[in-house]
């Protein structure tokens, strides 16, 4: 029998083993820790321990044997307990048999054997257990050929997949997420069961759905997950805006690109250049305004006028519906969507300084992220155009640097304050102050004057004369 003692080098496993001997229990480490050890994904942060007996009792015993006697958090309703050891969270659960009801993820639970407990796990690769018992320390228990599935990169359920997914529909999403994260295939029967049970996702809370979506989004090739969600019929349940981008219309021989597949390409492109999950979200949502703004006219063909603005409004609704944070992260995604075409419009070899200054002024600190998004948006298959567009963005990036060094437009602060305008012309608060301020800003952005105090002061005096002040 394969021995995995080396997986158990961390001192905490010796302590758990000692506690289990003292209590006369039978205990195993199970789930993600074992899977990730075998896949060499680095040490898992969380460790799941299953014992044939009381998980709470075992956790308390372990805590009493640890030098710092950590606090044990008990979840009585679930019969589980958790303690922290260093940066790790160790979760203890008694082996159980579960049966689920139609309308809830909360199962009826009875005590069971290790085998019962492995049966109720989601995937064969997550049902692998390593013994922490003295007489078999390090032995692997793999009743469903999980090791073979790790080898062939397969997601498979221990039991009939219809039962596993219907018992806990979150697993439908977990299957897609693991396939994406680990670059695994979902076995055929499992895949069919995903589609059959997709409607059950409705009983899952938005928070859990978003958790899984984030994990898909953080994967190296996120499109893999979104394509699976689309193929299994899951996507319309939580991201109908993306489904609305699917398809190509033809009128009078004119077509537009399929914005769903285009979007997925953009997400994969950006995933190569940023780990920022919110910038990846921005890529996923950058074109959602195209479905409601799509129009055809004989003169200009297909257009999506104002899709950036409409899209940024849709971002708010989507975040609200999925209970994602309505904070600065959402505002960031909105801003990216709203500005997503701006660099494209100015990306020509002859881009002017003033166009670049305006872009930097509007994007502020998000200018690099915006450029990253726009570069990811280049999905043309024509190598000549691909090169040309990238070159044009290089020119824009270079110009941004130049303008930045010279004009400091990012987070623009007017070089002459409103107070100074009031004092100089002895004004009462009124519209003239705003007019002068705006004129100074415009003159700087247009490059008529540098972004400096003396020049702005002289310009203010001139403008005041013009206004008869
Ligand atoms: N599990 C399950 N069904 C679920 C969630 C979890 O059967 N819906 C089981 C699996 O055996 C899983 C273990 O509980 O391995 C721990 O779950 P969790 O910590 O959520 O996942 P990990 O597998 O550890 O992976 P990750 O940390 O990447 O989520």
Boltz pocket constraint, residues with backbone or C-beta under 6 A from the ligand:
constraints:
  - pocket:
      binder: B
      contacts: [[A, 30], [A, 31], [A, 32], [A, 33], [A, 46], [A, 48], [A, 120], [A, 121], [A, 122], [A, 123], [A, 126], [A, 127], [A, 168], [A, 170], [A, 171], [A, 174]]
      max_distance: 6.0
